[in-house]
């Protein structure tokens, strides 16, 4: 009996809706990253994108524990002198909560072309469920 290696033609990607209202950022990001990679499936293969599509709603209502809202910093550098912008997690949560989720999940994915392809399957929305517009994909609700 040989080792099973998934092929791109064999992959069945499903769509899931995840509601993050009141959920912790790190714990939910790890579960989302595992589903994007496909590690929850028995046919997981490291070099093939076997993961599912994840639609995250209510990203603006995510919770961070402790003093992370003020102590956790996110940096953006333009490449120019003096072009580094520093934002705390509180500022990022108020201005663009989608980026907070994307940064957390991106850090848990592989640092390669495959990881960037997996991150494209993550759709993050700050608002509630009716605003996402993915009803044609027959997305299932998923509780973390």
Helices and strands as residue ranges (DSSP letters): G 8-10, E 15-19, H 25-37, E 53-57, G 59-61, H 68-71, E 73-77, E 84-88, H 89-95, H 97-106, H 113-119, E 122-124, G 129-131, E 140-142
